[in-house]
């Protein structure tokens, strides 16, 4: 009996092998060939120099004197991408420079035959604490059309170089579209109250401009509606995080607005190149809490790209695609233009 079972098992196994080797299956094979993955490029130039090798001299400055530095940041080239731009000032040296009798005696020293006996006092050379700094930017597209501007600091803020760059390190200037450029305008104003202790002092510093691929975030701030200057001293601002590329516009927003218990809506878009400055696409709405905080997120199908677009957070009662009221100090505005590519859009 066992021999019969073993024989049957062997016959079954052989049959399976034979059947497996002779059955045909309908099929079709397609192959996608020559696929590529190419990394993008980020490369800015300044005043037509790459690398940038200019230096600036502001000499014989006295209290109330102002000097200006303007330069052009270019985002050009056949493979240019939109770029976020940051600026930093680093103090490399502050020293006595030319020593004078008024400088010596103002700081408790004794002047004798061209020399100062400091009498144990330290010479104060921190010019960076008494130079007021202002900063504004203008953004132009690839055709040379001005599409955006923003005032970040003015003399009236009385912000010194130390105030601006000492803690934050660098300042975000905005976004330059591919093929476009940004004018960076600054002034350096010696504090009217800078006393004799600063006579003859000298400061050297580096200016660094950094271009970086678009961050998937934008800070929204309230602004002075007359000048579009950022109002940086208050608590009203928000952070918009979003995917710069995808089939849907995926986003989240967290911040604080001036009006409590108020329905705000996030709007993006507009085509400033054509003179249409209004954000034209409603993303989402939410109601601020009792202390003004607001938070919401989601994803929507835009069916279009947003290039060089604005981003606004405005009470629903004031704006629904057209203006119903104008109370700009209650709003939050973009500090850099939006760039979003909808990967579902053909062509």
C-alpha positions in Angstrom: 0.0 0.0 0.0 2.8 2.4 0.9 4.5 1.7 -2.4 1.2 2.6 -4.3 0.9 5.9 -2.4 4.5 6.8 -3.1 4.1 6.0 -6.8 0.9 8.1 -7.0 2.7 11.1 -5.3 5.6 10.9 -7.8 3.2 10.7 -10.7 1.3 13.8 -9.4 4.5 15.8 -9.0 5.7 15.0 -12.5 2.3 15.9 -13.9 2.5 19.3 -12.2 5.9 20.0 -13.6 4.7 19.0 -17.1 1.6 21.1 -16.9 3.5 24.1 -15.4 6.0 24.0 -18.2 3.4 23.8 -21.1 0.6 26.3 -20.1 0.8 29.7 -22.0 -0.4 33.1 -20.6 -1.4 36.1 -22.7 0.8 39.0 -21.8 2.2 42.4 -23.0 5.3 44.2 -21.7 5.9 48.0 -22.2 9.1 49.8 -21.1 9.7 53.5 -20.4 13.2 54.2 -21.4 15.6 57.1 -21.0 13.9 58.6 -17.9 15.9 61.4 -16.2 16.1 63.2 -12.9 17.7 66.6 -13.0 18.6 68.8 -10.0 17.6 72.4 -10.3 20.0 75.4 -9.9 20.2 78.4 -7.7 22.8 81.1 -8.7 22.4 84.8 -8.1 24.7 87.7 -9.2 24.9 91.2 -7.8 25.5 94.3 -9.9 26.5 91.9 -12.7 29.2 90.3 -10.6 29.4 86.6 -9.8 31.2 86.3 -7.4 30.4 89.8 -5.9 33.6 91.6 -5.2 32.5 95.2 -4.6 33.2 97.2 -1.4 31.7 100.4 -0.2 33.3 103.3 1.7 31.4 105.8 3.9 33.9 108.3 5.2 33.9 111.5 7.3 30.5 110.7 8.7 29.2 113.0 11.4 26.0 112.9 13.5 22.9 113.2 11.2 24.9 112.4 8.1 23.4 109.6 5.9 25.1 107.5 3.2 23.2 105.2 0.8 24.1 101.8 -0.7 21.9 100.3 -3.4 22.6 97.1 -5.3 20.9 94.8 -7.8 20.4 91.1 -7.1 19.9 89.3 -10.3 18.2 85.8 -10.7 19.0 85.2 -14.3 20.3 82.4 -16.5 18.7 79.7 -18.7 18.0 77.4 -15.8 17.0 80.0 -13.2 14.4 79.1 -10.5 12.5 81.4 -8.2 14.7 82.3 -5.3 14.3 83.6 -1.7 16.8 86.2 -0.8 18.4 87.0 2.6 20.8 89.7 3.7 23.3 89.8 6.5 25.7 92.3 7.9 28.7 91.0 9.9 30.9 93.5 11.8 34.5 92.4 11.3 36.2 95.2 13.3 35.5 98.3 15.4 38.4 100.4 16.6 39.6 103.8 17.6 40.7 104.9 14.1 41.9 108.5 14.5 42.2 109.5 18.1 41.3 113.1 19.0 41.5 115.2 22.2 37.6 115.6 22.4 37.2 111.8 22.1 39.8 111.3 24.9 38.4 113.7 27.4 34.7 112.8 26.6 35.5 109.3 28.0 37.4 110.5 31.1 40.8 110.4 29.6 43.7 112.9 29.9 45.1 114.3 26.7 48.8 115.0 26.6 50.9 115.8 23.5 48.8 113.8 21.1 48.3 110.9 23.4 45.5 109.8 25.7 45.8 108.5 29.2 42.5 106.7 29.5 42.8 106.7 33.3 41.5 103.1 33.5 38.5 103.8 31.2 37.8 101.8 28.0 37.6 103.6 24.6 34.1 103.2 23.2 34.2 102.2 19.6 30.9 100.5 19.0 29.7 102.4 15.9 27.3 99.6 15.0 25.2 100.7 18.0 24.8 104.3 16.8 24.3 103.8 13.0 20.6 103.8 12.2 19.7 101.5 9.4 16.9 101.6 6.8 16.1 98.9 4.2 13.6 98.6 1.4 13.4 96.3 -1.6 11.8 96.4 -5.1 11.2 93.3 -7.2 11.1 93.2 -11.0 10.0 90.4 -13.3 12.0 89.1 -16.3 10.5 91.9 -18.5 11.7 94.6 -16.1 8.2 95.3 -14.7 8.1 96.3 -11.1 5.8 93.7 -9.5 6.4 94.1 -5.7 8.0 96.3 -3.1 8.3 96.4 0.7 9.8 98.7 3.3 11.4 96.7 6.1 13.1 99.5 8.2 13.1 103.3 8.1 15.2 105.9 9.9 12.2 106.7 12.0 12.4 103.2 13.5 15.8 104.2 15.0 17.0 100.7 14.5 20.8 100.3 14.7 22.8 97.8 12.8 23.2 95.9 16.1 19.4 96.0 16.6 18.8 94.6 13.1 21.6 92.0 12.7 22.9 91.4 16.2 20.2 88.9 17.2 18.4 87.8 14.1 21.6 87.3 12.1 20.0 88.0 8.7 16.9 89.7 7.2 14.5 88.1 4.7 14.2 90.4 1.7 11.6 88.6 -0.5 11.4 86.4 -3.5 12.8 87.0 -7.0 11.1 85.2 -9.9 13.2 83.4 -12.5 14.8 85.9 -14.8 13.9 88.8 -12.6 15.9 91.0 -10.2 15.6 92.9 -6.9 16.9 96.3 -6.0 18.1 96.5 -2.4 18.1 100.0 -1.0 19.7 100.9 2.3 20.9 103.9 4.2 23.3 104.3 7.1 22.6 107.3 9.3 24.8 108.3 12.2 22.7 108.9 15.3 22.2 112.6 16.0 23.0 111.9 19.6 26.3 110.2 18.9 28.8 112.1 21.0 32.4 113.0 20.9 33.3 109.5 22.1 32.8 108.3 18.5 35.0 110.9 16.8 37.4 109.2 14.4 36.2 105.7 15.2 36.2 103.2 12.4 34.0 100.1 11.6 34.5 97.5 8.9 31.8 95.1 8.0 30.8 92.4 5.4 27.5 92.4 3.5 26.3 88.9 2.6 23.4 88.2 0.3 22.1 84.7 0.2 19.8 83.1 -2.4 18.0 79.9 -1.5 15.5 77.7 -3.2 11.9 78.7 -2.2 11.0 77.8 1.3 7.7 76.2 1.7 6.6 78.9 4.1 5.8 82.6 4.1 5.5 85.0 7.0 2.5 87.3 6.9 2.7 90.6 8.7 0.6 93.6 9.2 1.8 96.7 7.3 1.5 100.5 7.2 -1.1 101.0 4.4 0.5 104.2 3.3 4.0 103.0 2.8 3.7 99.2 3.0 6.3 99.2 5.7 6.3 96.1 7.9 5.0 96.7 11.4 7.5 94.5 13.2 7.1 95.7 16.7 3.6 94.3 17.4 2.5 90.7 17.9 0.3 90.4 14.8 1.8 88.0 12.3 1.4 84.5 11.0 3.2 81.6 9.3 1.8 80.1 6.1 3.3 76.7 5.2 2.6 75.3 1.8 3.9 72.9 -0.8 5.4 74.8 -3.8 4.7 71.9 -6.2 1.9 69.3 -6.2 -1.5 68.3 -7.6 -3.2 70.2 -4.7 -2.3 73.2 -2.8 -1.5 71.8 0.6 -1.2 74.4 3.4 -1.4 75.2 7.1 -1.5 78.6 8.8 -0.8 79.6 12.4 -0.7 83.2 13.7 -2.3 86.0 15.6 -4.6 88.7 14.1 -5.8 92.1 15.4 -9.5 91.1 15.6 -10.7 88.5 18.1 -13.6 86.2 17.3 -13.6 87.3 13.7 -13.9 85.2 10.5 -10.7 85.6 8.4 -10.1 84.2 5.0 -6.8 83.4 3.3 -6.5 84.6 -0.3 -3.6 84.0 -2.7 -2.8 84.8 -6.3 -3.2 87.8 -8.5 -1.1 88.8 -11.5 0.9 91.9 -10.6 2.6 91.8 -14.0 -0.7 92.7 -15.6 -1.5 95.3 -13.0 -4.0 93.1 -11.1 -2.7 93.5 -7.6 -5.6 91.8 -5.9 -5.3 88.2 -4.5 -7.9 86.3 -6.5 -8.2 82.8 -5.0 -9.8 82.0 -1.7 -8.0 79.1 0.0 -9.9 78.7 3.3 -11.5 80.6 6.2 -11.4 80.3 10.0 -12.5 82.3 13.0 -9.9 83.8 15.4 -10.1 82.9 19.1 -10.7 85.3 21.9 -7.1 86.3 22.1 -6.7 86.7 18.3 -4.9 83.4 17.6 -5.9 81.6 14.5 -5.0 78.2 13.0 -6.3 76.2 10.1 -5.0 73.8 7.4 -6.2 71.8 4.3 -5.6 71.2 0.7 -7.5 72.4 -2.4 -7.5 71.8 -6.1 -6.6 75.1 -7.7 -6.4 73.9 -11.3 -3.8 76.6 -12.0 -0.3 77.7 -11.1 0.3 80.7 -8.8 3.3 82.6 -9.9 4.4 85.8 -8.3 1.2 85.7 -6.3 0.3 87.6 -3.1 -1.0 86.1 0.1 -3.5 87.9 2.4 -5.4 87.1 5.5 -8.4 89.4 5.7 -11.7 89.4 7.5 -14.5 88.0 5.4 -16.6 91.1 6.0 -14.0 93.3 4.3 -13.0 91.2 1.2 -14.7 88.5 -0.9 -12.7 88.9 -4.1 -13.6 92.5 -4.2 -13.3 95.1 -1.5 -16.3 95.7 0.7 -14.5 97.7 3.4 -10.9 99.0 3.9 -9.4 98.5 7.4 -5.8 97.5 6.5 -4.3 97.5 9.9 -6.5 94.5 10.7 -5.0 92.5 7.9 -1.9 90.4 7.4 0.1 90.6 4.1 2.8 88.6 2.4 6.5 89.4 3.1 7.5 87.5 -0.1 5.6 86.5 -3.2 4.0 83.0 -3.6 5.1 80.6 -6.2 3.1 77.4 -6.6 3.2 74.9 -9.5 0.1 72.7 -10.0 1.4 69.4 -11.4 -2.1 68.5 -12.7 -2.1 71.5 -15.0 -1.2 70.5 -18.6 0.9 72.7 -20.8 
